[in-house]
Amino acid sequence: MNRYLILLIRRPHLDPAVVPLHLAFLDGLREEGRVELSGGFSDKSGGAYLLRAADLAEATAIVQNDPAHVSGGWDITVYEWQAS
């Protein structure tokens, strides 16, 4: 499995009701062993999570099911991260 850094930056029209749905989504991924780390930025502008996936296509497909993506409340970028 490869690691992917998922960056989420809040948009001005963010619906706060989506945040608990997004966090529940991350909890589910964590239970599957797919999320290693996650958290918000101290300035409340967004957050990030470290996702494990077979390839970029799988990582992108997973992220597209995140309520953060579905709601359109965040700008989301997926990076393959070659961390050691």
C-alpha positions as CSV (number, residue, x, y, z in Angstrom):
1,M,0.0,0.0,0.0
2,N,1.1,3.5,-0.8
3,R,0.6,6.6,1.3
4,Y,-1.4,9.6,0.1
5,L,-1.6,13.0,1.8
6,I,-5.1,14.4,1.5
7,L,-5.2,18.2,2.1
8,L,-8.6,19.9,2.7
9,I,-9.0,23.6,2.7
10,R,-12.3,25.1,3.8
11,R,-14.4,27.1,1.4
12,P,-16.4,30.1,2.6
13,H,-19.7,28.3,2.1
14,L,-18.8,25.3,4.2
15,D,-21.8,23.7,5.9
16,P,-20.7,23.0,9.5
17,A,-23.2,20.1,9.6
18,V,-20.9,18.2,7.3
19,V,-18.0,18.2,9.7
20,P,-19.3,15.3,11.9
21,L,-20.1,13.3,8.8
22,H,-16.5,13.8,7.6
23,L,-15.1,12.8,10.9
24,A,-17.2,9.7,11.0
25,F,-16.0,8.9,7.5
26,L,-12.4,9.2,8.7
27,D,-13.2,7.0,11.7
28,G,-14.4,4.3,9.4
29,L,-11.3,4.5,7.3
30,R,-9.2,4.4,10.5
31,E,-11.0,1.2,11.6
32,E,-10.1,-0.4,8.1
33,G,-6.4,0.5,8.7
34,R,-6.5,3.1,5.9
35,V,-6.0,6.3,7.8
36,E,-2.7,6.7,9.8
37,L,-3.0,10.3,10.9
38,S,-5.6,13.0,10.6
39,G,-6.3,16.4,12.1
40,G,-7.3,20.0,11.6
41,F,-5.0,23.0,11.1
42,S,-4.7,25.3,14.2
43,D,-5.9,28.3,12.1
44,K,-9.2,26.4,11.3
45,S,-8.6,26.7,7.6
46,G,-8.8,23.0,6.9
47,G,-7.0,19.8,7.7
48,A,-5.2,16.8,6.3
49,Y,-5.2,13.0,6.6
50,L,-2.7,10.3,5.6
51,L,-4.4,7.6,3.6
52,R,-3.2,4.2,2.6
53,A,-4.3,2.9,-0.8
54,A,-3.0,0.7,-3.6
55,D,-2.6,3.5,-6.1
56,L,-3.7,7.0,-6.9
57,A,-6.9,5.9,-8.6
58,E,-8.0,4.0,-5.4
59,A,-7.0,7.0,-3.2
60,T,-9.0,9.4,-5.4
61,A,-12.0,7.1,-5.4
62,I,-11.9,6.9,-1.6
63,V,-11.6,10.6,-1.2
64,Q,-14.5,11.2,-3.6
65,N,-16.7,9.4,-1.1
66,D,-15.7,11.6,1.7
67,P,-18.6,13.9,2.8
68,A,-16.1,16.8,2.7
69,H,-15.8,16.2,-1.1
70,V,-19.5,15.3,-1.7
71,S,-20.7,18.5,0.1
72,G,-18.3,20.7,-1.9
73,G,-17.4,22.5,1.3
74,W,-13.6,22.0,0.9
75,D,-11.0,22.2,-1.8
76,I,-9.3,18.8,-1.6
77,T,-6.0,17.7,-3.1
78,V,-4.5,14.2,-3.2
79,Y,-0.7,13.8,-3.2
80,E,1.2,10.5,-3.3
81,W,3.6,10.9,-0.4
82,Q,6.9,9.1,-0.4
83,A,7.6,9.6,3.3
84,S,10.1,7.5,5.1
